[in-house]
Amino acid sequence: MLSKAVVKYIKSLQIKKYRKQHKAFVVEGAKSVQELLHADFELEHLFITNGFQKQYSESFPPGLAFEVVSEEELVKAGSFSSNNAALAVARMRLLPPLHIQKNDLIIALDDVRDPGNLGTIIRIADWYGIQQIVCSETCADFYNSKVISATMGSFTRVNVQYLNLAEWLQQHTKNYKIYGASLAGESLHEMTLQPEGIVVLGNEANGICPEVAAQVNQFIKIPAFGAAESLNVATATAIIIDNFRRNS
C-alpha cells in the first residue's frame, strides 16, 4: 500500500523545482516502465499491479525490488487518468559532456516548450537513430512526466542536453553544416541532403530566435501544397529528418 508520504513525494516530482531538488522523476505506464527497467537508470521506487507482474515478471532484471499495488493507488499517486500497469521513480542520469562527430546528425531545438512535442521529437530521434538532441534552456524539461510519456520509452536511448544554443552553435559554425527550418528556406525537395549536420527547429509561434538564426548557414523548408499556415514542430521534425536519412 502506498503511504501518504510516498504519494506526496511522487506528486512533488510533477514540479520541476522538486525534480531538480531530489534529482528524481516519475515514469508511468507499461511501455515506459518496461523500457526503464532495462536501461541504465537507478530506481528509487517501483509500484506495479498484479496484472503487470503476471505479464512481464519473466523479463524483470534479477533482484528487482518492487511493490504490488492497486490501479486506484497508481492513479492517485501519478498523473495518468488510468494506469493498470506500473509507476516508477528513477534517479536522473548524469550525462557525459556533449561530444559530436563531424558525420553525426544532431537535432537542435530552440524554445520548444510543449512537453508533448518534445517527447514526440525524442521518439522521432530514436526512430531515425539519432542519439543526441540539443535544447535551448527555455525548452520543456526532459524529465517532465508528459515528455517522458510521449517518448514511449525512447527517453532511455536519446540524450538531451540543455545549453545556451546560440553560443553552442557559434562554436560549430566552421566545422558543421547548420540547417535551420524556416518558411523562407530552400525547399527540401530541391536538395540532396547527406545524413549529417545540425538541424535547428524553433518555436511554433515565433520560429528560430534571431540569435540562433544568426548561426545557421543553410535555411530549409518543407514545401507546402495546401493552405495551412504551419506544421506542428514534431511533425516538421519527422519530415525533415526523413529527408536527411533518405541517402543513408
N, C-alpha and C positions, 0 to 999 in steps of 0.2 A: 504494500500500500504506500502511495506517495505521501510523504509528510508535508505539512504546511510549509515548513522551512524549505524543502526541496522545490515545491511548487513555486514559492516566492522567488527562489533563486533562478529557476528556469524562466519565469516571467520577466525577471530583471534583464535577462540576456536578449530580450527583444529590443532593448535600448542600446544604442552604440556606445554610450558612455560607460555602461556597465560591462559590455563585451570587452572593451579595451581594459577596463579595470581588472577584470577577472581573467582576461586572455582566454576566453572560452566562448563557444557559440552552440546553437541548437540545430540539430538535424532531425527532420520528421519525415515519416512515410517509408514504405517498404523499400522502394528502389534506392533512395538516397542513403538510407541506413545500411543497406546491403553493401553499397559501394564504400561507405565509410569503414565498415568492418574489415575490409581488405585493403585499406590504404594506410599510409604511414602517419595517421593522426593518433594522438593519445586520447583514450576515452576517460571521461570522468564518471559518467553515468550511462547506463543503457537500460531502458524500460521497454518491454515487449509484451505483446498479447500471446495467449495460448496458441492462437492461430498462426502467428508469425513463427513461434518456436517450432511448431509441428512441421511447418512448410520448409523452414530454412536451417534448422539446427544442425543438419548434417554438414553444412558448409561453414559453420561457425569456426573461427580460429581457435586453436587449442587453448584451454584455460580461460576462455572468455567469461567475464563476470557480468551477470545481468539479473534483473528482477522482473518477474511476470506481474503485470498489472492489467486492469480492465481498459476497454476502449474509452469509457467515460473519463477515467483518470488521465489518459493521454490527451484527450480533448481539453480537459480542464487545465492541464499544465501547458499545453502547446498553443500554436496559433492556427492550426487547421480546424475547420468546422467539423470534420470527421477524420478519424485515424484509427483503423483497425489493425495496425501493424506494429509500429515502433517509434520511439523517440530517444535520441541520444544527445548527450552533452559532451563535446570534444574540446580539446585544447587547440588554440590557434597554432598553426605551423610556422616556425621561424624559417623564412625563405632565405636562400643564399643570395649574395649580391647578383644583380642582373648583368649577365654577360650574353651578348648576342654575336652570332657568327654572320659573316658577310652574306651567306646564301640563305639565311633564315627569313621566314615570312612572319612578321610581327603585326598584331593588331594594336593600335593606339586609340584610346577613347578620350575625347575632350568633353567634360561636363555632361556625361550621360548619367542622369540622376534617377531614372526609373529602375527600381530593383528588378522588375520582371524583364526589362530589356537587357540589363547587364547579365542576368542569369542565362537568358537565351543566347546571348553573344558568346558566353563561356561555353555553352553546349555546342554552338556552331564551330567555335575554335577547335574543340575536341573532335568533332566530326571530320574536320579538314586537317587534323594532325598538327595544329598549332598549339604549342605548349606555353607560350608567353603572351600575356596581354599587359599593356602599359596603360595606366589610367591617370588622368589628372586628379588632383587632390579633391576636386568637387564632384567626382563621380560617386555613384551609390557605393555603399560599403559591401565589399565581397562577402562578409560574414552575416549580412542581413538575412534573416530567415527566408524572405521572399526571393532573394538572389539564389540562395542555396537550393531552394525548392525548384526554381526554374531551370537550374542546371541539370536536373535529373541524374545527379551523380557525377557529372563532369567536373565539379569543383575539386575532386580528388586528383585530377590529372592535369589541370591547367593552372599555372601560376599567374597571379595577378599582382602587379606592383603599382604602388601609388607614389607619384613624384611630381615635381614641377615639370609639366610636359613640355613647355616651350624651351626651357633650359636643357632638358634631356635631348630633345630633337636637335637643338643647336649643336650639341656635341657630336652629332652623327650626320650632319648635312654633307660633309665632304666624302664620306665613305659609303653612304647608303642612299638609295633612291627613296625619297619620302613622298608618298602619294596622299593626296587629300581629297575626300569626297566633297564635291561642290556642284551645284546646278550649272555653274559656269565652266566646268571642266570639259576635257576631251571625252568623247563617247568611248566607253569600254569596247563597243563593237567595232571600233576603228583602230584598235590597238592590239598588238601581240605582246602579251604580258608573260613575264617569267615569274615563277613562284618564289620571289624573294623581294626584300624591301620592307618598309614600314608603311602600313596603311592606316591613315588617320580618319576617324569618323567623329562628327561633332554632335552637339545638342540638336534635337529635332527642331526646336523652335528657332534657334539662333545660328545653327551651323558651327563651324570651327571658329574659335575666337581669333582676333587679329594677331595676337602674339604667337599663337600656334601656327596660323596660316602663313606667317612670315617665314617659317622654316620649311614649308612644303615646296618641293621643286617640280611637282607634276600634279596638277588637279585633274580629277577624273569624275565622270558621271555615268549613271545608269540611264540610257536613253528612254524617254517616255513615249508611249504610243496612244495615251488617253488623256483625260482631263484632270487627273488627280494632281494636287499641288505638290505632294511629297510622299515618301515612303517611311514606314516605321524604321527606326535605326537598326533594329535587329534584322529585319527583312533585307534592308540595304546591305548590311554586313554579309549576309549569306550570299547574295547575288554577286557582290564584288569579289569576295574570296573565291567563289566558284570560278569566276573568270581568271583569277590568278592561278588556280590549280589545274586548269584545263590542259596546260602544256607541261604538267609534271611528268 
